[in-house]
Amino acid sequence: MRLYPGDIHVTQTEHKMPKDKHVQAVKEKFEQRSQVGIKKYNTSLEREDLNLLDWLTHLQEELMDATLYVEKLKSYAKEDLPGSGKEA
């Protein structure tokens, strides 16, 4: 944008927004997890040796693991919380 004599130039002051500590913690964990994966598998998610079905299979396996973790945690809750002995 070119300014000419007599033009009004409006500048906006940039206000630094506070950062959410929870978001920052998750970002750090993503970075750490990425480094673990790169060291373990000697590659990143930028790899090109997997096709769509391979990626979907990896996702399915991860989600199956997550379901197992949820079931385990639910068993803890059933033991620890009063009145939570019912199937959820």
C-alpha positions as CSV (number, residue, x, y, z in Angstrom):
1,M,0.0,0.0,0.0
2,R,1.4,3.3,-1.0
3,L,0.9,6.4,1.1
4,Y,0.6,9.9,-0.3
5,P,0.8,13.2,1.5
6,G,-2.4,13.8,3.3
7,D,-3.3,10.1,3.6
8,I,-4.2,8.9,7.0
9,H,-2.2,5.9,8.1
10,V,-3.7,3.9,10.8
11,T,-1.5,1.5,12.7
12,Q,-2.8,-1.2,15.0
13,T,-1.0,-1.9,18.2
14,E,-0.4,-5.6,18.5
15,H,-1.6,-6.9,21.8
16,K,0.1,-10.0,23.0
17,M,-2.6,-12.5,23.9
18,P,-2.0,-14.6,26.9
19,K,-1.2,-18.2,26.2
20,D,-3.3,-21.0,27.6
21,K,-1.1,-23.1,29.8
22,H,-3.0,-26.3,28.9
23,V,-2.6,-25.7,25.2
24,Q,1.1,-25.1,25.7
25,A,1.5,-28.3,27.7
26,V,-0.2,-30.3,24.9
27,K,1.9,-28.7,22.2
28,E,5.0,-29.6,24.2
29,K,3.8,-33.2,24.6
30,F,3.2,-33.4,20.8
31,E,6.7,-32.3,20.2
32,Q,8.1,-34.8,22.6
33,R,6.0,-37.6,21.2
34,S,7.2,-36.7,17.7
35,Q,10.8,-36.9,18.8
36,V,10.2,-40.3,20.4
37,G,8.6,-41.6,17.2
38,I,11.4,-40.3,15.0
39,K,14.0,-42.0,17.2
40,K,12.1,-45.2,17.5
41,Y,11.1,-45.6,13.8
42,N,13.8,-43.4,12.2
43,T,11.1,-41.5,10.3
44,S,8.4,-38.9,10.8
45,L,4.8,-38.6,9.7
46,E,6.1,-37.1,6.5
47,R,7.0,-40.6,5.4
48,E,5.7,-41.7,2.0
49,D,5.9,-45.4,2.2
50,L,2.4,-45.9,3.5
51,N,-0.8,-45.8,1.5
52,L,-4.2,-44.7,2.7
53,L,-5.2,-48.1,3.9
54,D,-2.0,-48.4,5.9
55,W,-2.6,-45.0,7.6
56,L,-6.2,-46.0,8.4
57,T,-5.0,-49.3,9.9
58,H,-2.5,-47.4,12.1
59,L,-5.3,-45.1,13.2
60,Q,-7.6,-48.0,13.9
61,E,-4.9,-49.7,16.1
62,E,-4.3,-46.5,18.0
63,L,-8.0,-46.0,18.7
64,M,-8.3,-49.6,19.8
65,D,-5.5,-49.0,22.3
66,A,-7.3,-45.9,23.5
67,T,-10.5,-47.8,24.0
68,L,-8.5,-50.3,26.1
69,Y,-7.1,-47.5,28.2
70,V,-10.6,-46.1,28.8
71,E,-11.9,-49.5,29.9
72,K,-9.0,-49.9,32.3
73,L,-9.6,-46.4,33.8
74,K,-13.3,-47.2,34.1
75,S,-12.5,-50.3,36.2
76,Y,-10.5,-48.0,38.5
77,A,-13.5,-45.7,38.8
78,K,-15.8,-48.6,39.6
79,E,-13.5,-49.6,42.5
80,D,-12.9,-46.1,43.8
81,L,-16.2,-44.2,43.4
82,P,-19.1,-44.9,45.7
83,G,-22.2,-46.0,43.8
84,S,-20.3,-46.6,40.5
85,G,-20.5,-50.3,40.6
86,K,-23.0,-50.4,37.8
87,E,-22.1,-51.0,34.2
88,A,-21.8,-47.7,32.3
